[in-house]
């Protein structure tokens, strides 16, 4: 996970093993959780959670739809 130093927005880099992508992630604390929401990430290589604002970026995304290969 990498953080953006210019704001408080959480940015998380994910890989193919994390798909299908959902937020919160299994490693997130339950005390501040929200309902699980599945996020489409393959179309643009990134996806923003509508609940908490976490920005997920797909590692190795090639700019193509599909599985980033």
mmCIF file of the N, C-alpha and C atoms, coordinates in Angstrom:
data_MODEL
# 
_entry.id   MODEL 
# 
loop_
_atom_site.group_PDB 
_atom_site.id 
_atom_site.type_symbol 
_atom_site.label_atom_id 
_atom_site.label_alt_id 
_atom_site.label_comp_id 
_atom_site.label_asym_id 
_atom_site.label_entity_id 
_atom_site.label_seq_id 
_atom_site.pdbx_PDB_ins_code 
_atom_site.Cartn_x 
_atom_site.Cartn_y 
_atom_site.Cartn_z 
_atom_site.occupancy 
_atom_site.B_iso_or_equiv 
_atom_site.pdbx_formal_charge 
_atom_site.auth_seq_id 
_atom_site.auth_comp_id 
_atom_site.auth_asym_id 
_atom_site.auth_atom_id 
_atom_site.pdbx_PDB_model_num 
ATOM 1   N N  . UNK A 1 1  ? 0.860   -1.180  0.000   1.00 0.00 ? 1  UNK A N  1 
ATOM 2   C CA . UNK A 1 1  ? 0.000   0.000   0.000   1.00 0.00 ? 1  UNK A CA 1 
ATOM 3   C C  . UNK A 1 1  ? 0.895   1.227   0.000   1.00 0.00 ? 1  UNK A C  1 
ATOM 4   N N  . UNK A 1 2  ? 0.562   2.188   -0.830  1.00 0.00 ? 2  UNK A N  1 
ATOM 5   C CA . UNK A 1 2  ? 1.293   3.448   -0.837  1.00 0.00 ? 2  UNK A CA 1 
ATOM 6   C C  . UNK A 1 2  ? 0.326   4.579   -0.537  1.00 0.00 ? 2  UNK A C  1 
ATOM 7   N N  . UNK A 1 3  ? 0.805   5.578   0.153   1.00 0.00 ? 3  UNK A N  1 
ATOM 8   C CA . UNK A 1 3  ? -0.053  6.698   0.528   1.00 0.00 ? 3  UNK A CA 1 
ATOM 9   C C  . UNK A 1 3  ? 0.303   7.934   -0.284  1.00 0.00 ? 3  UNK A C  1 
ATOM 10  N N  . UNK A 1 4  ? -0.682  8.742   -0.574  1.00 0.00 ? 4  UNK A N  1 
ATOM 11  C CA . UNK A 1 4  ? -0.483  9.991   -1.285  1.00 0.00 ? 4  UNK A CA 1 
ATOM 12  C C  . UNK A 1 4  ? -0.166  11.057  -0.244  1.00 0.00 ? 4  UNK A C  1 
ATOM 13  N N  . UNK A 1 5  ? 1.003   11.676  -0.301  1.00 0.00 ? 5  UNK A N  1 
ATOM 14  C CA . UNK A 1 5  ? 1.431   12.624  0.722   1.00 0.00 ? 5  UNK A CA 1 
ATOM 15  C C  . UNK A 1 5  ? 0.714   13.968  0.633   1.00 0.00 ? 5  UNK A C  1 
ATOM 16  N N  . UNK A 1 6  ? 0.024   14.255  -0.476  1.00 0.00 ? 6  UNK A N  1 
ATOM 17  C CA . UNK A 1 6  ? -0.629  15.548  -0.634  1.00 0.00 ? 6  UNK A CA 1 
ATOM 18  C C  . UNK A 1 6  ? -2.057  15.579  -0.121  1.00 0.00 ? 6  UNK A C  1 
ATOM 19  N N  . UNK A 1 7  ? -2.596  14.431  0.250   1.00 0.00 ? 7  UNK A N  1 
ATOM 20  C CA . UNK A 1 7  ? -3.962  14.404  0.751   1.00 0.00 ? 7  UNK A CA 1 
ATOM 21  C C  . UNK A 1 7  ? -4.129  13.218  1.680   1.00 0.00 ? 7  UNK A C  1 
ATOM 22  N N  . UNK A 1 8  ? -5.314  13.095  2.244   1.00 0.00 ? 8  UNK A N  1 
ATOM 23  C CA . UNK A 1 8  ? -5.576  11.983  3.145   1.00 0.00 ? 8  UNK A CA 1 
ATOM 24  C C  . UNK A 1 8  ? -6.214  10.807  2.415   1.00 0.00 ? 8  UNK A C  1 
ATOM 25  N N  . UNK A 1 9  ? -6.336  10.886  1.084   1.00 0.00 ? 9  UNK A N  1 
ATOM 26  C CA . UNK A 1 9  ? -6.928  9.793   0.327   1.00 0.00 ? 9  UNK A CA 1 
ATOM 27  C C  . UNK A 1 9  ? -6.031  8.566   0.407   1.00 0.00 ? 9  UNK A C  1 
ATOM 28  N N  . UNK A 1 10 ? -6.646  7.446   0.654   1.00 0.00 ? 10 UNK A N  1 
ATOM 29  C CA . UNK A 1 10 ? -5.926  6.181   0.721   1.00 0.00 ? 10 UNK A CA 1 
ATOM 30  C C  . UNK A 1 10 ? -5.804  5.616   -0.695  1.00 0.00 ? 10 UNK A C  1 
ATOM 31  N N  . UNK A 1 11 ? -4.585  5.226   -1.080  1.00 0.00 ? 11 UNK A N  1 
ATOM 32  C CA . UNK A 1 11 ? -4.332  4.630   -2.383  1.00 0.00 ? 11 UNK A CA 1 
ATOM 33  C C  . UNK A 1 11 ? -3.745  3.249   -2.145  1.00 0.00 ? 11 UNK A C  1 
ATOM 34  N N  . UNK A 1 12 ? -4.356  2.240   -2.778  1.00 0.00 ? 12 UNK A N  1 
ATOM 35  C CA . UNK A 1 12 ? -3.922  0.865   -2.596  1.00 0.00 ? 12 UNK A CA 1 
ATOM 36  C C  . UNK A 1 12 ? -3.627  0.258   -3.957  1.00 0.00 ? 12 UNK A C  1 
ATOM 37  N N  . UNK A 1 13 ? -2.434  -0.309  -4.110  1.00 0.00 ? 13 UNK A N  1 
ATOM 38  C CA . UNK A 1 13 ? -2.083  -1.006  -5.337  1.00 0.00 ? 13 UNK A CA 1 
ATOM 39  C C  . UNK A 1 13 ? -2.438  -2.477  -5.159  1.00 0.00 ? 13 UNK A C  1 
ATOM 40  N N  . UNK A 1 14 ? -3.172  -3.030  -6.136  1.00 0.00 ? 14 UNK A N  1 
ATOM 41  C CA . UNK A 1 14 ? -3.601  -4.429  -6.076  1.00 0.00 ? 14 UNK A CA 1 
ATOM 42  C C  . UNK A 1 14 ? -3.091  -5.165  -7.303  1.00 0.00 ? 14 UNK A C  1 
ATOM 43  N N  . UNK A 1 15 ? -3.044  -6.486  -7.185  1.00 0.00 ? 15 UNK A N  1 
ATOM 44  C CA . UNK A 1 15 ? -2.613  -7.322  -8.290  1.00 0.00 ? 15 UNK A CA 1 
ATOM 45  C C  . UNK A 1 15 ? -3.712  -8.281  -8.702  1.00 0.00 ? 15 UNK A C  1 
ATOM 46  N N  . UNK A 1 16 ? -3.417  -9.093  -9.703  1.00 0.00 ? 16 UNK A N  1 
ATOM 47  C CA . UNK A 1 16 ? -4.392  -10.069 -10.210 1.00 0.00 ? 16 UNK A CA 1 
ATOM 48  C C  . UNK A 1 16 ? -4.899  -10.995 -9.107  1.00 0.00 ? 16 UNK A C  1 
ATOM 49  N N  . UNK A 1 17 ? -4.055  -11.328 -8.133  1.00 0.00 ? 17 UNK A N  1 
ATOM 50  C CA . UNK A 1 17 ? -4.446  -12.228 -7.041  1.00 0.00 ? 17 UNK A CA 1 
ATOM 51  C C  . UNK A 1 17 ? -5.534  -11.621 -6.162  1.00 0.00 ? 17 UNK A C  1 
ATOM 52  N N  . UNK A 1 18 ? -5.705  -10.302 -6.199  1.00 0.00 ? 18 UNK A N  1 
ATOM 53  C CA . UNK A 1 18 ? -6.713  -9.617  -5.382  1.00 0.00 ? 18 UNK A CA 1 
ATOM 54  C C  . UNK A 1 18 ? -8.071  -9.531  -6.069  1.00 0.00 ? 18 UNK A C  1 
ATOM 55  N N  . UNK A 1 19 ? -8.171  -10.046 -7.293  1.00 0.00 ? 19 UNK A N  1 
ATOM 56  C CA . UNK A 1 19 ? -9.408  -9.942  -8.063  1.00 0.00 ? 19 UNK A CA 1 
ATOM 57  C C  . UNK A 1 19 ? -10.290 -11.156 -7.834  1.00 0.00 ? 19 UNK A C  1 
ATOM 58  N N  . UNK A 1 20 ? -11.597 -11.038 -7.870  1.00 0.00 ? 20 UNK A N  1 
ATOM 59  C CA . UNK A 1 20 ? -12.325 -9.790  -8.099  1.00 0.00 ? 20 UNK A CA 1 
ATOM 60  C C  . UNK A 1 20 ? -12.122 -8.824  -6.930  1.00 0.00 ? 20 UNK A C  1 
ATOM 61  N N  . UNK A 1 21 ? -11.956 -7.579  -7.271  1.00 0.00 ? 21 UNK A N  1 
ATOM 62  C CA . UNK A 1 21 ? -11.652 -6.545  -6.282  1.00 0.00 ? 21 UNK A CA 1 
ATOM 63  C C  . UNK A 1 21 ? -12.888 -6.148  -5.510  1.00 0.00 ? 21 UNK A C  1 
ATOM 64  N N  . UNK A 1 22 ? -12.728 -6.067  -4.207  1.00 0.00 ? 22 UNK A N  1 
ATOM 65  C CA . UNK A 1 22 ? -13.815 -5.561  -3.367  1.00 0.00 ? 22 UNK A CA 1 
ATOM 66  C C  . UNK A 1 22 ? -13.233 -4.731  -2.236  1.00 0.00 ? 22 UNK A C  1 
ATOM 67  N N  . UNK A 1 23 ? -14.032 -3.844  -1.736  1.00 0.00 ? 23 UNK A N  1 
ATOM 68  C CA . UNK A 1 23 ? -13.664 -2.993  -0.614  1.00 0.00 ? 23 UNK A CA 1 
ATOM 69  C C  . UNK A 1 23 ? -14.750 -3.148  0.444   1.00 0.00 ? 23 UNK A C  1 
ATOM 70  N N  . UNK A 1 24 ? -14.407 -3.311  1.698   1.00 0.00 ? 24 UNK A N  1 
ATOM 71  C CA . UNK A 1 24 ? -13.062 -3.344  2.238   1.00 0.00 ? 24 UNK A CA 1 
ATOM 72  C C  . UNK A 1 24 ? -12.335 -4.630  1.888   1.00 0.00 ? 24 UNK A C  1 
ATOM 73  N N  . UNK A 1 25 ? -11.016 -4.555  1.909   1.00 0.00 ? 25 UNK A N  1 
ATOM 74  C CA . UNK A 1 25 ? -10.156 -5.703  1.617   1.00 0.00 ? 25 UNK A CA 1 
ATOM 75  C C  . UNK A 1 25 ? -10.117 -6.607  2.855   1.00 0.00 ? 25 UNK A C  1 
ATOM 76  N N  . UNK A 1 26 ? -9.756  -7.868  2.674   1.00 0.00 ? 26 UNK A N  1 
ATOM 77  C CA . UNK A 1 26 ? -9.687  -8.790  3.816   1.00 0.00 ? 26 UNK A CA 1 
ATOM 78  C C  . UNK A 1 26 ? -8.740  -8.336  4.918   1.00 0.00 ? 26 UNK A C  1 
ATOM 79  N N  . UNK A 1 27 ? -7.731  -7.542  4.589   1.00 0.00 ? 27 UNK A N  1 
ATOM 80  C CA . UNK A 1 27 ? -6.764  -7.074  5.588   1.00 0.00 ? 27 UNK A CA 1 
ATOM 81  C C  . UNK A 1 27 ? -7.221  -5.826  6.338   1.00 0.00 ? 27 UNK A C  1 
ATOM 82  N N  . UNK A 1 28 ? -8.338  -5.218  5.933   1.00 0.00 ? 28 UNK A N  1 
ATOM 83  C CA . UNK A 1 28 ? -8.824  -4.005  6.590   1.00 0.00 ? 28 UNK A CA 1 
ATOM 84  C C  . UNK A 1 28 ? -9.453  -4.335  7.930   1.00 0.00 ? 28 UNK A C  1 
ATOM 85  N N  . UNK A 1 29 ? -9.366  -3.391  8.861   1.00 0.00 ? 29 UNK A N  1 
ATOM 86  C CA . UNK A 1 29 ? -9.979  -3.550  10.182  1.00 0.00 ? 29 UNK A CA 1 
ATOM 87  C C  . UNK A 1 29 ? -11.490 -3.554  10.075  1.00 0.00 ? 29 UNK A C  1 
ATOM 88  N N  . UNK A 1 30 ? -12.125 -4.390  10.869  1.00 0.00 ? 30 UNK A N  1 
ATOM 89  C CA . UNK A 1 30 ? -13.584 -4.476  10.830  1.00 0.00 ? 30 UNK A CA 1 
ATOM 90  C C  . UNK A 1 30 ? -14.263 -3.304  11.539  1.00 0.00 ? 30 UNK A C  1 
ATOM 91  N N  . UNK A 1 31 ? -13.584 -2.652  12.463  1.00 0.00 ? 31 UNK A N  1 
ATOM 92  C CA . UNK A 1 31 ? -14.234 -1.594  13.233  1.00 0.00 ? 31 UNK A CA 1 
ATOM 93  C C  . UNK A 1 31 ? -14.655 -0.410  12.378  1.00 0.00 ? 31 UNK A C  1 
ATOM 94  N N  . UNK A 1 32 ? -13.964 -0.168  11.272  1.00 0.00 ? 32 UNK A N  1 
ATOM 95  C CA . UNK A 1 32 ? -14.312 0.980   10.430  1.00 0.00 ? 32 UNK A CA 1 
ATOM 96  C C  . UNK A 1 32 ? -14.828 0.531   9.066   1.00 0.00 ? 32 UNK A C  1 
ATOM 97  N N  . UNK A 1 33 ? -15.337 -0.695  8.999   1.00 0.00 ? 33 UNK A N  1 
ATOM 98  C CA . UNK A 1 33 ? -15.779 -1.250  7.727   1.00 0.00 ? 33 UNK A CA 1 
ATOM 99  C C  . UNK A 1 33 ? -17.085 -0.656  7.223   1.00 0.00 ? 33 UNK A C  1 
ATOM 100 N N  . UNK A 1 34 ? -17.372 -0.938  5.987   1.00 0.00 ? 34 UNK A N  1 
ATOM 101 C CA . UNK A 1 34 ? -18.624 -0.567  5.347   1.00 0.00 ? 34 UNK A CA 1 
ATOM 102 C C  . UNK A 1 34 ? -19.089 -1.786  4.582   1.00 0.00 ? 34 UNK A C  1 
ATOM 103 N N  . UNK A 1 35 ? -20.278 -1.784  4.029   1.00 0.00 ? 35 UNK A N  1 
ATOM 104 C CA . UNK A 1 35 ? -20.724 -2.955  3.266   1.00 0.00 ? 35 UNK A CA 1 
ATOM 105 C C  . UNK A 1 35 ? -19.728 -3.282  2.157   1.00 0.00 ? 35 UNK A C  1 
ATOM 106 N N  . UNK A 1 36 ? -19.534 -4.573  1.905   1.00 0.00 ? 36 UNK A N  1 
ATOM 107 C CA . UNK A 1 36 ? -18.623 -4.983  0.833   1.00 0.00 ? 36 UNK A CA 1 
ATOM 108 C C  . UNK A 1 36 ? -19.198 -4.555  -0.506  1.00 0.00 ? 36 UNK A C  1 
ATOM 109 N N  . UNK A 1 37 ? -18.362 -3.920  -1.297  1.00 0.00 ? 37 UNK A N  1 
ATOM 110 C CA . UNK A 1 37 ? -18.753 -3.496  -2.639  1.00 0.00 ? 37 UNK A CA 1 
ATOM 111 C C  . UNK A 1 37 ? -17.672 -3.977  -3.609  1.00 0.00 ? 37 UNK A C  1 
ATOM 112 N N  . UNK A 1 38 ? -18.112 -4.616  -4.694  1.00 0.00 ? 38 UNK A N  1 
ATOM 113 C CA . UNK A 1 38 ? -17.178 -5.062  -5.717  1.00 0.00 ? 38 UNK A CA 1 
ATOM 114 C C  . UNK A 1 38 ? -16.918 -3.916  -6.677  1.00 0.00 ? 38 UNK A C  1 
ATOM 115 N N  . UNK A 1 39 ? -15.653 -3.737  -7.036  1.00 0.00 ? 39 UNK A N  1 
ATOM 116 C CA . UNK A 1 39 ? -15.235 -2.582  -7.821  1.00 0.00 ? 39 UNK A CA 1 
ATOM 117 C C  . UNK A 1 39 ? -14.685 -3.010  -9.177  1.00 0.00 ? 39 UNK A C  1 
ATOM 118 N N  . UNK A 1 40 ? -15.185 -2.395  -10.256 1.00 0.00 ? 40 UNK A N  1 
ATOM 119 C CA . UNK A 1 40 ? -14.654 -2.689  -11.589 1.00 0.00 ? 40 UNK A CA 1 
ATOM 120 C C  . UNK A 1 40 ? -13.324 -1.957  -11.771 1.00 0.00 ? 40 UNK A C  1 
ATOM 121 N N  . UNK A 1 41 ? -12.276 -2.711  -11.982 1.00 0.00 ? 41 UNK A N  1 
ATOM 122 C CA . UNK A 1 41 ? -10.962 -2.078  -12.080 1.00 0.00 ? 41 UNK A CA 1 
ATOM 123 C C  . UNK A 1 41 ? -10.301 -2.286  -13.434 1.00 0.00 ? 41 UNK A C  1 
ATOM 124 N N  . UNK A 1 42 ? -10.735 -3.278  -14.203 1.00 0.00 ? 42 UNK A N  1 
ATOM 125 C CA . UNK A 1 42 ? -10.055 -3.596  -15.456 1.00 0.00 ? 42 UNK A CA 1 
ATOM 126 C C  . UNK A 1 42 ? -10.247 -2.565  -16.566 1.00 0.00 ? 42 UNK A C  1 
ATOM 127 N N  . UNK A 1 43 ? -11.345 -1.856  -16.565 1.00 0.00 ? 43 UNK A N  1 
ATOM 128 C CA . UNK A 1 43 ? -11.606 -0.922  -17.664 1.00 0.00 ? 43 UNK A CA 1 
ATOM 129 C C  . UNK A 1 43 ? -10.626 0.247   -17.693 1.00 0.00 ? 43 UNK A C  1 
ATOM 130 N N  . UNK A 1 44 ? -10.307 0.789   -16.513 1.00 0.00 ? 44 UNK A N  1 
ATOM 131 C CA . UNK A 1 44 ? -9.449  1.969   -16.452 1.00 0.00 ? 44 UNK A CA 1 
ATOM 132 C C  . UNK A 1 44 ? -8.165  1.755   -15.657 1.00 0.00 ? 44 UNK A C  1 
ATOM 133 N N  . UNK A 1 45 ? -8.009  0.560   -15.060 1.00 0.00 ? 45 UNK A N  1 
ATOM 134 C CA . UNK A 1 45 ? -6.802  0.295   -14.286 1.00 0.00 ? 45 UNK A CA 1 
ATOM 135 C C  . UNK A 1 45 ? -6.851  0.848   -12.879 1.00 0.00 ? 45 UNK A C  1 
ATOM 136 N N  . UNK A 1 46 ? -7.931  1.490   -12.541 1.00 0.00 ? 46 UNK A N  1 
ATOM 137 C CA . UNK A 1 46 ? -8.132  1.983   -11.189 1.00 0.00 ? 46 UNK A CA 1 
ATOM 138 C C  . UNK A 1 46 ? -9.615  2.107   -10.906 1.00 0.00 ? 46 UNK A C  1 
ATOM 139 N N  . UNK A 1 47 ? -9.941  2.108   -9.615  1.00 0.00 ? 47 UNK A N  1 
ATOM 140 C CA . UNK A 1 47 ? -11.341 2.206   -9.219  1.00 0.00 ? 47 UNK A CA 1 
ATOM 141 C C  . UNK A 1 47 ? -11.424 2.854   -7.851  1.00 0.00 ? 47 UNK A C  1 
ATOM 142 N N  . UNK A 1 48 ? -12.431 3.682   -7.665  1.00 0.00 ? 48 UNK A N  1 
ATOM 143 C CA . UNK A 1 48 ? -12.622 4.431   -6.428  1.00 0.00 ? 48 UNK A CA 1 
ATOM 144 C C  . UNK A 1 48 ? -13.793 3.842   -5.651  1.00 0.00 ? 48 UNK A C  1 
ATOM 145 N N  . UNK A 1 49 ? -13.570 3.539   -4.369  1.00 0.00 ? 49 UNK A N  1 
ATOM 146 C CA . UNK A 1 49 ? -14.648 3.022   -3.535  1.00 0.00 ? 49 UNK A CA 1 
ATOM 147 C C  . UNK A 1 49 ? -15.642 4.144   -3.238  1.00 0.00 ? 49 UNK A C  1 
ATOM 148 N N  . UNK A 1 50 ? -16.934 3.912   -3.517  1.00 0.00 ? 50 UNK A N  1 
ATOM 149 C CA . UNK A 1 50 ? -17.922 4.962   -3.267  1.00 0.00 ? 50 UNK A CA 1 
ATOM 150 C C  . UNK A 1 50 ? -18.210 5.182   -1.783  1.00 0.00 ? 50 UNK A C  1 
ATOM 151 N N  . UNK A 1 51 ? -17.827 4.251   -0.936  1.00 0.00 ? 51 UNK A N  1 
ATOM 152 C CA . UNK A 1 51 ? -18.077 4.393   0.500   1.00 0.00 ? 51 UNK A CA 1 
ATOM 153 C C  . UNK A 1 51 ? -16.967 5.140   1.226   1.00 0.00 ? 51 UNK A C  1 
ATOM 154 N N  . UNK A 1 52 ? -15.732 4.716   1.042   1.00 0.00 ? 52 UNK A N  1 
ATOM 155 C CA . UNK A 1 52 ? -14.649 5.283   1.849   1.00 0.00 ? 52 UNK A CA 1 
ATOM 156 C C  . UNK A 1 52 ? -13.672 6.132   1.052   1.00 0.00 ? 52 UNK A C  1 
ATOM 157 N N  . UNK A 1 53 ? -13.784 6.125   -0.289  1.00 0.00 ? 53 UNK A N  1 
ATOM 158 C CA . UNK A 1 53 ? -12.920 6.954   -1.111  1.00 0.00 ? 53 UNK A CA 1 
ATOM 159 C C  . UNK A 1 53 ? -11.550 6.377   -1.383  1.00 0.00 ? 53 UNK A C  1 
ATOM 160 N N  . UNK A 1 54 ? -11.316 5.120   -0.999  1.00 0.00 ? 54 UNK A N  1 
ATOM 161 C CA . UNK A 1 54 ? -10.030 4.491   -1.294  1.00 0.00 ? 54 UNK A CA 1 
ATOM 162 C C  . UNK A 1 54 ? -9.889  4.320   -2.800  1.00 0.00 ? 54 UNK A C  1 
ATOM 163 N N  . UNK A 1 55 ? -8.741  4.699   -3.319  1.00 0.00 ? 55 UNK A N  1 
ATOM 164 C CA . UNK A 1 55 ? -8.448  4.542   -4.736  1.00 0.00 ? 55 UNK A CA 1 
ATOM 165 C C  . UNK A 1 55 ? -7.600  3.293   -4.902  1.00 0.00 ? 55 UNK A C  1 
ATOM 166 N N  . UNK A 1 56 ? -8.096  2.349   -5.687  1.00 0.00 ? 56 UNK A N  1 
ATOM 167 C CA . UNK A 1 56 ? -7.376  1.112   -5.973  1.00 0.00 ? 56 UNK A CA 1 
ATOM 168 C C  . UNK A 1 56 ? -6.766  1.220   -7.360  1.00 0.00 ? 56 UNK A C  1 
ATOM 169 N N  . UNK A 1 57 ? -5.483  0.838   -7.464  1.00 0.00 ? 57 UNK A N  1 
ATOM 170 C CA . UNK A 1 57 ? -4.777  0.864   -8.748  1.00 0.00 ? 57 UNK A CA 1 
ATOM 171 C C  . UNK A 1 57 ? -4.291  -0.548  -9.045  1.00 0.00 ? 57 UNK A C  1 
ATOM 172 N N  . UNK A 1 58 ? -4.540  -0.998  -10.265 1.00 0.00 ? 58 UNK A N  1 
ATOM 173 C CA . UNK A 1 58 ? -4.170  -2.345  -10.676 1.00 0.00 ? 58 UNK A CA 1 
ATOM 174 C C  . UNK A 1 58 ? -2.723  -2.373  -11.145 1.00 0.00 ? 58 UNK A C  1 
ATOM 175 N N  . UNK A 1 59 ? -1.894  -3.102  -10.417 1.00 0.00 ? 59 UNK A N  1 
ATOM 176 C CA . UNK A 1 59 ? -0.483  -3.253  -10.735 1.00 0.00 ? 59 UNK A CA 1 
ATOM 177 C C  . UNK A 1 59 ? -0.333  -3.962  -12.081 1.00 0.00 ? 59 UNK A C  1 
ATOM 178 N N  . UNK A 1 60 ? 0.479   -3.426  -12.960 1.00 0.00 ? 60 UNK A N  1 
ATOM 179 C CA . UNK A 1 60 ? 0.739   -4.044  -14.246 1.00 0.00 ? 60 UNK A CA 1 
ATOM 180 C C  . UNK A 1 60 ? -0.339  -3.816  -15.285 1.00 0.00 ? 60 UNK A C  1 
ATOM 181 N N  . UNK A 1 61 ? -1.239  -2.871  -15.041 1.00 0.00 ? 61 UNK A N  1 
ATOM 182 C CA . UNK A 1 61 ? -2.313  -2.602  -15.997 1.00 0.00 ? 61 UNK A CA 1 
ATOM 183 C C  . UNK A 1 61 ? -1.724  -2.055  -17.286 1.00 0.00 ? 61 UNK A C  1 
ATOM 184 N N  . UNK A 1 62 ? -2.161  -2.604  -18.415 1.00 0.00 ? 62 UNK A N  1 
ATOM 185 C CA . UNK A 1 62 ? -1.580  -2.247  -19.706 1.00 0.00 ? 62 UNK A CA 1 
ATOM 186 C C  . UNK A 1 62 ? -2.368  -1.211  -20.478 1.00 0.00 ? 62 UNK A C  1 
ATOM 187 N N  . UNK A 1 63 ? -3.499  -0.780  -19.948 1.00 0.00 ? 63 UNK A N  1 
ATOM 188 C CA . UNK A 1 63 ? -4.322  0.171   -20.670 1.00 0.00 ? 63 UNK A CA 1 
ATOM 189 C C  . UNK A 1 63 ? -5.358  -0.492  -21.541 1.00 0.00 ? 63 UNK A C  1 
ATOM 190 N N  . UNK A 1 64 ? -5.511  -1.791  -21.391 1.00 0.00 ? 64 UNK A N  1 
ATOM 191 C CA . UNK A 1 64 ? -6.485  -2.545  -22.165 1.00 0.00 ? 64 UNK A CA 1 
ATOM 192 C C  . UNK A 1 64 ? -7.510  -3.176  -21.239 1.00 0.00 ? 64 UNK A C  1 
ATOM 193 N N  . UNK A 1 65 ? -8.741  -3.315  -21.723 1.00 0.00 ? 65 UNK A N  1 
ATOM 194 C CA . UNK A 1 65 ? -9.747  -4.055  -20.970 1.00 0.00 ? 65 UNK A CA 1 
ATOM 195 C C  . UNK A 1 65 ? -9.332  -5.515  -20.963 1.00 0.00 ? 65 UNK A C  1 
ATOM 196 N N  . UNK A 1 66 ? -9.814  -6.238  -20.013 1.00 0.00 ? 66 UNK A N  1 
ATOM 197 C CA . UNK A 1 66 ? -9.460  -7.649  -19.904 1.00 0.00 ? 66 UNK A CA 1 
ATOM 198 C C  . UNK A 1 66 ? -8.744  -7.881  -18.604 1.00 0.00 ? 66 UNK A C  1 
ATOM 199 N N  . UNK A 1 67 ? -7.773  -8.764  -18.621 1.00 0.00 ? 67 UNK A N  1 
ATOM 200 C CA . UNK A 1 67 ? -7.080  -9.104  -17.387 1.00 0.00 ? 67 UNK A CA 1 
ATOM 201 C C  . UNK A 1 67 ? -5.692  -8.509  -17.308 1.00 0.00 ? 67 UNK A C  1 
ATOM 202 N N  . UNK A 1 68 ? -5.441  -7.403  -18.012 1.00 0.00 ? 68 UNK A N  1 
ATOM 203 C CA . UNK A 1 68 ? -4.191  -6.686  -17.885 1.00 0.00 ? 68 UNK A CA 1 
ATOM 204 C C  . UNK A 1 68 ? -2.991  -7.393  -18.479 1.00 0.00 ? 68 UNK A C  1 
ATOM 205 N N  . UNK A 1 69 ? -3.200  -8.408  -19.319 1.00 0.00 ? 69 UNK A N  1 
ATOM 206 C CA . UNK A 1 69 ? -2.089  -9.143  -19.928 1.00 0.00 ? 69 UNK A CA 1 
ATOM 207 C C  . UNK A 1 69 ? -1.801  -8.587  -21.297 1.00 0.00 ? 69 UNK A C  1 
# 
